[in-house]
Amino acid sequence: MAFTKWSDINPDAKRILRPDLGLRDWDAFNSDEKLIFIKHLHNSRWLKSDHRTYLALQNLNQAYKTRNLCPNLLTHGGPHKGDRYGQRVSSCCTTVAENDAFLIMSLESSDVFYELISFYAEVLTKDSDKETIQRFCRCINDLSEQFGLNIVLTPTSILPRQERKITTQIYEPALQVLADAKWKEVSRELADAFEDFQRGTPDSYSNCITHAVTAIQAFLQVLVHGKTGKGDISPLLATASSQGLIPHDVFSQKILRDIQSALMAERQAKGDPHPKAEYADRKAAL
């Protein structure tokens, strides 16, 4: 029998213990909040002094040389080969990388912090099994939810955090399915769409619509042909329906036709690369 905690029967206590902080950028965190967030990451064994952190910081510094985001690592040089206990690089290198990661998380802007998380997640996907990146995602997302950080980490990208119901019932299940290698092109287009939506400019909203339509087209191409590159949305829908790959009842068919018409109208009016009648706004992109 499960024990009923005080906060389970006292909503006021729950609100005091876990206040709703809204949605915030990393820039909006004060120094104490950042330090607590970072310590939880470290205590969960992420971005610590190891070869994965070293690789992520090296890749980040190489990608943005003029910013010199990892000055200690640059001065330190290396990599110095590890020669004890099967280490890939020496502990002197991994310790310096951990220090630079801490400085980035403590002092840099939201964009740089999110990019660090992206580079680290990329290393995990290449250097670890699937469960490792999923554990890292769960850790980041739990911290993000409790601290009100406005991102969601998936095994393929960072997304802007939306209203909780949308995130848990739509974004996360869809992206979990699309993590399969055969949906790589679909996942890429969706990630680009979410990124453009997050930028929040008229031009980026237009790009968001284009990427969303392309993602649907790529999804149908893989569904019907097993790969991307062949077929437009309308004939692909017809083929998928006739082959029983999508629902064939009258109600579902009407919904699919309505979605198709709406998407084509939005892309023609406000998407790229077609000539736009006007720029898209947030409502159109949603």
C-alpha positions as CSV (number, residue, x, y, z in Angstrom):
1,M,0.0,0.0,0.0
2,A,1.4,3.4,-1.1
3,F,2.0,6.0,1.6
4,T,0.0,9.2,1.0
5,K,2.3,12.2,1.4
6,W,1.2,15.5,2.9
7,S,1.4,17.3,-0.4
8,D,-1.0,14.7,-1.9
9,I,-3.8,15.8,0.3
10,N,-2.9,19.5,0.7
11,P,-2.8,21.4,-2.6
12,D,-1.5,24.5,-0.9
13,A,1.6,22.6,0.3
14,K,2.1,21.3,-3.3
15,R,2.1,24.9,-4.6
16,I,4.6,26.0,-2.0
17,L,6.9,23.0,-2.5
18,R,6.7,23.1,-6.3
19,P,5.7,26.6,-7.4
20,D,4.6,27.3,-11.0
21,L,7.5,29.4,-12.5
22,G,6.0,29.7,-15.9
23,L,8.2,29.3,-19.0
24,R,11.6,31.0,-18.9
25,D,14.8,31.2,-20.9
26,W,18.0,30.2,-19.3
27,D,18.9,34.0,-19.3
28,A,16.0,34.6,-16.8
29,F,17.5,32.2,-14.2
30,N,19.3,33.9,-11.4
31,S,22.8,32.7,-10.4
32,D,21.5,30.5,-7.5
33,E,18.9,28.8,-9.7
34,K,21.6,28.1,-12.3
35,L,23.9,26.6,-9.7
36,I,21.2,24.3,-8.3
37,F,20.2,23.2,-11.9
38,I,23.9,22.5,-12.7
39,K,24.5,20.6,-9.5
40,H,21.5,18.4,-10.2
41,L,23.0,17.7,-13.6
42,H,26.4,16.8,-12.1
43,N,24.9,14.6,-9.4
44,S,23.1,12.7,-12.1
45,R,26.6,12.1,-13.7
46,W,26.0,14.4,-16.7
47,L,28.6,16.9,-18.1
48,K,31.1,15.6,-15.6
49,S,34.9,15.0,-16.1
50,D,34.8,12.2,-18.7
51,H,35.6,11.7,-22.4
52,R,32.0,12.5,-23.5
53,T,32.1,15.9,-22.0
54,Y,35.6,16.4,-23.5
55,L,34.4,15.5,-27.0
56,A,31.3,17.7,-26.7
57,L,33.4,20.8,-25.6
58,Q,36.0,20.1,-28.2
59,N,33.3,20.0,-30.9
60,L,31.6,23.1,-29.6
61,N,34.9,25.1,-29.5
62,Q,35.8,23.9,-33.0
63,A,32.4,24.9,-34.4
64,Y,32.6,28.4,-33.0
65,K,36.3,29.3,-33.0
66,T,35.9,33.1,-32.9
67,R,33.8,32.9,-29.8
68,N,36.4,30.9,-27.9
69,L,33.7,29.4,-25.7
70,C,36.2,27.0,-24.1
71,P,39.3,29.1,-23.3
72,N,40.7,26.7,-20.7
73,L,40.5,23.8,-23.1
74,L,42.1,25.9,-25.9
75,T,45.0,26.8,-23.6
76,H,45.4,23.3,-22.3
77,G,45.8,21.8,-25.7
78,G,45.5,18.1,-26.2
79,P,44.0,15.6,-26.4
80,H,46.4,13.9,-24.1
81,K,45.9,10.1,-24.4
82,G,44.6,8.3,-21.3
83,D,46.8,5.5,-20.1
84,R,45.0,4.3,-17.0
85,Y,41.9,2.2,-16.6
86,G,41.0,2.3,-20.3
87,Q,40.5,6.1,-20.4
88,R,40.3,7.5,-23.9
89,V,41.7,10.9,-22.9
90,S,43.7,11.9,-19.9
91,S,42.0,13.2,-16.8
92,C,43.8,16.5,-17.2
93,C,41.8,17.1,-20.4
94,T,38.5,15.9,-19.0
95,T,38.8,18.1,-15.9
96,V,39.5,21.2,-18.0
97,A,36.5,20.4,-20.2
98,E,34.2,20.0,-17.2
99,N,35.4,23.4,-15.9
100,D,34.7,25.1,-19.3
101,A,31.2,23.4,-19.3
102,F,30.5,24.9,-15.9
103,L,31.6,28.4,-17.0
104,I,29.3,28.2,-20.1
105,M,26.3,27.1,-18.1
106,S,27.0,29.7,-15.4
107,L,27.8,32.7,-17.5
108,E,26.8,32.4,-21.1
109,S,23.4,33.2,-22.8
110,S,20.5,30.8,-23.4
111,D,21.6,30.2,-27.0
112,V,25.1,29.1,-25.9
113,F,23.7,26.9,-23.1
114,Y,21.2,25.2,-25.4
115,E,24.0,24.6,-27.9
116,L,26.2,23.0,-25.3
117,I,23.3,20.7,-24.4
118,S,22.9,19.9,-28.1
119,F,26.6,19.1,-28.6
120,Y,26.6,16.9,-25.5
121,A,23.4,15.1,-26.6
122,E,24.9,14.5,-30.0
123,V,28.0,12.8,-28.5
124,L,25.7,10.6,-26.4
125,T,23.8,9.5,-29.4
126,K,27.0,8.5,-31.2
127,D,28.9,7.1,-28.3
128,S,26.3,5.4,-26.2
129,D,23.4,3.1,-26.4
130,K,19.8,4.4,-26.8
131,E,19.0,4.1,-23.1
132,T,21.8,6.6,-22.3
133,I,20.5,9.5,-24.4
134,Q,16.9,8.7,-23.2
135,R,18.1,9.0,-19.5
136,F,19.8,12.3,-20.3
137,C,16.6,13.5,-21.9
138,R,14.6,12.5,-18.9
139,C,17.0,14.3,-16.6
140,I,17.0,17.5,-18.6
141,N,13.2,17.5,-19.0
142,D,12.5,16.9,-15.4
143,L,14.7,19.8,-14.4
144,S,13.2,21.9,-17.2
145,E,9.7,21.2,-16.0
146,Q,10.5,22.0,-12.3
147,F,12.5,25.1,-13.1
148,G,10.2,26.4,-15.9
149,L,12.9,26.2,-18.5
150,N,11.3,26.6,-21.9
151,I,12.9,23.6,-23.7
152,V,12.2,19.9,-24.2
153,L,15.0,17.6,-25.1
154,T,14.4,14.6,-27.3
155,P,16.9,12.0,-28.6
156,T,17.0,14.0,-31.9
157,S,16.8,17.7,-31.0
158,I,15.9,20.4,-28.6
159,L,12.3,21.8,-29.0
160,P,10.6,24.8,-27.5
161,R,8.4,23.8,-24.6
162,Q,4.7,24.3,-25.3
163,E,1.7,24.0,-23.0
164,R,2.2,20.8,-21.0
165,K,-0.7,18.9,-22.5
166,I,0.6,19.6,-26.1
167,T,4.1,18.5,-25.1
168,T,3.2,15.3,-23.3
169,Q,0.4,14.1,-25.6
170,I,1.6,15.2,-29.0
171,Y,5.3,16.3,-29.3
172,E,7.0,13.7,-27.1
173,P,5.1,10.6,-28.4
174,A,5.5,11.7,-32.0
175,L,9.2,12.3,-31.7
176,Q,9.7,9.1,-29.9
177,V,8.3,7.2,-32.8
178,L,10.2,9.3,-35.3
179,A,13.5,8.5,-33.5
180,D,13.6,5.3,-35.7
181,A,16.3,5.7,-38.4
182,K,13.8,5.3,-41.2
183,W,12.1,8.5,-40.2
184,K,15.3,10.5,-40.2
185,E,14.2,13.0,-42.9
186,V,10.8,13.5,-41.3
187,S,12.4,14.1,-37.9
188,R,14.8,16.6,-39.5
189,E,12.0,18.6,-41.1
190,L,10.0,18.7,-37.9
191,A,13.0,19.8,-35.9
192,D,13.6,22.6,-38.5
193,A,9.9,23.6,-38.2
194,F,10.0,23.8,-34.4
195,E,13.3,25.8,-34.6
196,D,11.8,28.3,-37.1
197,F,8.7,28.6,-34.9
198,Q,10.8,29.3,-31.9
199,R,12.5,32.2,-33.7
200,G,9.2,34.0,-33.8
201,T,9.7,36.2,-36.9
202,P,7.3,36.5,-39.9
203,D,9.9,35.0,-42.1
204,S,10.6,32.1,-39.7
205,Y,6.9,31.4,-39.3
206,S,6.7,31.0,-43.1
207,N,9.6,28.7,-43.1
208,C,7.9,26.7,-40.3
209,I,4.9,26.1,-42.5
210,T,7.1,24.9,-45.4
211,H,9.0,22.5,-43.2
212,A,5.8,21.1,-41.6
213,V,4.3,20.4,-45.1
214,T,7.6,18.8,-46.2
215,A,7.6,16.6,-43.1
216,I,4.2,15.3,-43.9
217,Q,5.2,14.7,-47.5
218,A,8.3,12.8,-46.4
219,F,6.3,10.8,-43.9
220,L,3.9,9.7,-46.6
221,Q,6.8,8.9,-49.0
222,V,8.4,6.6,-46.4
223,L,5.1,5.1,-45.5
224,V,4.2,4.2,-49.1
225,H,7.6,3.7,-50.8
226,G,9.9,3.0,-47.9
227,K,12.1,6.0,-48.7
228,T,11.8,9.7,-49.4
229,G,12.1,11.4,-52.8
230,K,9.0,10.3,-54.8
231,G,5.4,11.5,-54.8
232,D,3.3,14.5,-53.8
233,I,0.9,14.6,-50.9
234,S,-2.4,14.1,-52.7
235,P,-1.5,10.9,-54.7
236,L,0.5,9.6,-51.7
237,L,-2.6,9.9,-49.5
238,A,-4.7,8.1,-52.0
239,T,-2.2,5.3,-52.3
240,A,-1.7,5.0,-48.5
241,S,-5.5,4.8,-48.1
242,S,-6.0,2.1,-50.8
243,Q,-3.2,0.0,-49.3
244,G,-4.7,0.3,-45.8
245,L,-1.7,2.2,-44.4
246,I,-4.0,5.0,-43.1
247,P,-7.7,4.9,-42.0
248,H,-10.1,4.4,-44.9
249,D,-13.5,5.3,-43.2
250,V,-15.5,8.3,-44.4
251,F,-14.8,10.3,-41.3
252,S,-11.1,9.9,-41.4
253,Q,-10.9,10.5,-45.2
254,K,-12.8,13.8,-44.7
255,I,-10.4,14.9,-42.0
256,L,-7.4,14.0,-44.2
257,R,-8.8,15.9,-47.2
258,D,-9.5,19.0,-45.0
259,I,-5.9,18.8,-43.5
260,Q,-4.5,18.5,-47.0
261,S,-6.5,21.5,-48.3
262,A,-5.5,23.6,-45.3
263,L,-1.9,22.8,-45.6
264,M,-1.7,23.6,-49.3
265,A,-3.5,26.8,-48.8
266,E,-1.2,28.0,-46.0
267,R,1.9,26.9,-48.0
268,Q,0.8,28.8,-51.1
269,A,-0.2,31.9,-49.2
270,K,2.5,32.1,-46.6
271,G,5.1,29.4,-47.0
272,D,8.4,29.2,-48.7
273,P,9.7,28.7,-51.4
274,H,6.4,29.5,-53.2
275,P,5.6,33.2,-53.7
276,K,3.9,34.4,-50.6
277,A,0.7,36.4,-50.6
278,E,1.7,37.6,-47.1
279,Y,4.1,36.5,-44.3
280,A,2.9,33.9,-41.8
281,D,2.2,34.7,-38.2
282,R,2.3,32.5,-35.0
283,K,-1.3,31.5,-35.4
284,A,-0.8,30.3,-39.0
285,A,2.3,28.4,-38.1
286,L,0.4,26.6,-35.3
